[in-house]
Amino acid sequence: MDSNIGYEKCICDLIHNEAVLSMEKYIQHSNISCLEHCIHVSYRSYRLCRRLGLDYVSAARGGLLHDFFLYDWHIDKPGNGLHGFSHPGTALRNATGKFSLNEMEKDIIERHMWPLTLRAPRYKETLVISLVDKYCSLVEICTRNTFGISNFLERY
């Protein structure tokens, strides 16, 4: 793996996609959009995986698409209103329909809600995303803050 791949290069084909950008119109936590949340999770996971010598490219890409479900879960109630259980499958279907993903990226999207969904991660990177997702969600809910990730969005 090329150790010189920067975050933006890892996600450049995804972040310019109209469907990915449409996540901005859905609120995820508090006043944080789904896109902001996914970038938050993706970037923090990228940095942690890179530091740990893991596949940070797949972590960045899978992290960006982990909540690619494309609906307002506060209003729409697919899966009988069990969004926490059903959205990983929806996100995976949406992502594989639009992008070519490797097995790790698919695992990240499908299993990021572990242990709630009982589907254990197959890769260390998936575990990182799962834990970082919970951390970022807690920060977003408690502080309504994504640590400046909104500034990143202004470039796109």
C-alpha positions as CSV (number, residue, x, y, z in Angstrom):
1,M,0.0,0.0,0.0
2,D,1.4,3.4,-1.0
3,S,2.0,5.3,2.3
4,N,1.7,8.6,0.4
5,I,-2.0,8.3,-0.4
6,G,-3.8,11.3,1.2
7,Y,-7.4,11.2,2.5
8,E,-8.8,13.2,-0.4
9,K,-7.2,10.9,-3.0
10,C,-8.8,7.9,-1.2
11,I,-12.3,9.2,-1.6
12,C,-12.1,11.5,-4.6
13,D,-14.3,9.4,-6.9
14,L,-16.9,9.0,-4.1
15,I,-17.0,12.6,-2.8
16,H,-17.8,14.1,-6.2
17,N,-20.7,11.7,-6.8
18,E,-24.1,13.3,-6.9
19,A,-25.7,10.6,-4.7
20,V,-23.0,10.8,-2.1
21,L,-23.3,14.6,-2.0
22,S,-27.1,14.2,-1.6
23,M,-26.5,12.8,1.9
24,E,-26.1,16.5,2.9
25,K,-29.8,16.9,2.8
26,Y,-30.5,14.3,5.5
27,I,-29.9,15.0,9.2
28,Q,-28.1,12.2,10.9
29,H,-27.6,13.4,14.6
30,S,-28.6,16.7,16.1
31,N,-27.9,19.3,13.4
32,I,-25.3,17.2,11.6
33,S,-26.0,16.0,8.1
34,C,-25.5,12.4,7.1
35,L,-22.7,13.5,4.8
36,E,-20.9,15.4,7.6
37,H,-21.2,12.4,9.9
38,C,-19.9,10.0,7.2
39,I,-16.9,12.3,6.5
40,H,-16.3,12.6,10.2
41,V,-16.2,8.8,10.6
42,S,-14.3,8.3,7.4
43,Y,-11.5,10.8,8.1
44,R,-11.0,9.7,11.7
45,S,-10.9,6.0,10.7
46,Y,-8.5,6.8,7.9
47,R,-6.1,8.5,10.3
48,L,-6.4,5.7,12.9
49,C,-6.0,2.9,10.4
50,R,-3.0,4.6,8.8
51,R,-1.4,5.0,12.2
52,L,-2.1,1.3,13.0
53,G,-0.7,0.1,9.6
54,L,-4.1,-1.1,8.4
55,D,-5.8,-0.6,5.1
56,Y,-6.6,3.0,5.5
57,V,-7.8,3.5,1.9
58,S,-10.6,0.9,2.4
59,A,-11.4,2.4,5.8
60,A,-11.7,5.9,4.3
61,R,-14.0,4.7,1.4
62,G,-16.1,2.3,3.5
63,G,-16.4,4.9,6.2
64,L,-17.7,7.5,3.8
65,L,-20.3,5.0,2.5
66,H,-21.2,3.3,5.8
67,D,-24.5,5.3,6.1
68,F,-25.3,5.6,2.4
69,F,-29.0,4.8,3.0
70,L,-30.3,8.0,1.3
71,Y,-33.5,8.7,3.3
72,D,-34.4,10.7,6.4
73,W,-34.5,8.0,9.1
74,H,-36.3,10.4,11.4
75,I,-39.3,10.5,9.1
76,D,-39.1,7.5,6.8
77,K,-39.4,4.2,8.6
78,P,-38.1,1.4,6.4
79,G,-37.5,-2.0,8.0
80,N,-40.6,-1.5,10.3
81,G,-38.9,1.5,11.9
82,L,-35.9,-0.4,13.0
83,H,-33.4,1.8,11.2
84,G,-30.4,0.8,13.4
85,F,-30.9,-2.8,12.3
86,S,-31.9,-2.3,8.6
87,H,-29.8,0.6,7.3
88,P,-26.5,-1.2,6.9
89,G,-28.2,-3.5,4.3
90,T,-29.8,-0.5,2.5
91,A,-26.5,1.3,2.5
92,L,-24.7,-1.7,1.1
93,R,-27.2,-2.2,-1.7
94,N,-27.0,1.5,-2.6
95,A,-23.2,1.6,-2.5
96,T,-22.7,-1.6,-4.6
97,G,-25.3,-0.3,-7.1
98,K,-23.2,2.8,-7.7
99,F,-19.6,1.9,-7.0
100,S,-17.1,-0.9,-7.4
101,L,-16.2,-1.9,-3.8
102,N,-13.7,-4.4,-2.5
103,E,-14.7,-7.0,0.1
104,M,-13.4,-5.0,3.0
105,E,-15.4,-1.9,2.0
106,K,-18.5,-4.1,1.7
107,D,-17.8,-5.5,5.2
108,I,-17.4,-2.1,6.7
109,I,-20.7,-0.9,5.3
110,E,-22.6,-4.1,6.2
111,R,-21.2,-4.7,9.7
112,H,-20.5,-1.2,11.1
113,M,-23.5,-1.5,13.5
114,W,-22.0,-4.4,15.4
115,P,-22.7,-5.4,18.1
116,L,-26.3,-4.1,17.7
117,T,-26.8,-6.2,14.5
118,L,-24.8,-9.2,15.8
119,R,-22.9,-9.5,12.6
120,A,-19.3,-9.3,13.8
121,P,-16.7,-7.5,11.7
122,R,-14.4,-9.7,9.5
123,Y,-11.6,-7.2,9.3
124,K,-9.8,-5.0,11.9
125,E,-10.7,-2.0,9.7
126,T,-14.4,-2.8,10.1
127,L,-14.0,-2.9,13.9
128,V,-12.2,0.5,13.7
129,I,-15.1,2.0,11.7
130,S,-17.7,0.5,14.1
131,L,-16.0,2.0,17.1
132,V,-15.2,5.4,15.5
133,D,-18.8,5.6,14.3
134,K,-20.1,5.2,17.8
135,Y,-17.5,7.8,19.1
136,C,-18.4,10.3,16.4
137,S,-22.2,9.8,16.9
138,L,-21.7,10.5,20.6
139,V,-19.7,13.6,20.0
140,E,-22.3,14.8,17.4
141,I,-25.2,14.2,19.7
142,C,-23.7,15.7,22.8
143,T,-21.8,18.7,21.3
144,R,-23.4,19.2,17.8
145,N,-19.9,19.3,16.5
146,T,-17.9,17.5,13.8
147,F,-14.6,19.0,14.7
148,G,-14.5,21.2,11.6
149,I,-15.4,18.6,9.1
150,S,-17.9,21.1,7.6
151,N,-14.9,23.1,6.3
152,F,-13.9,20.1,4.3
153,L,-17.3,20.1,2.6
154,E,-16.9,23.6,1.4
155,R,-14.2,22.5,-1.1
156,Y,-16.8,20.3,-2.9
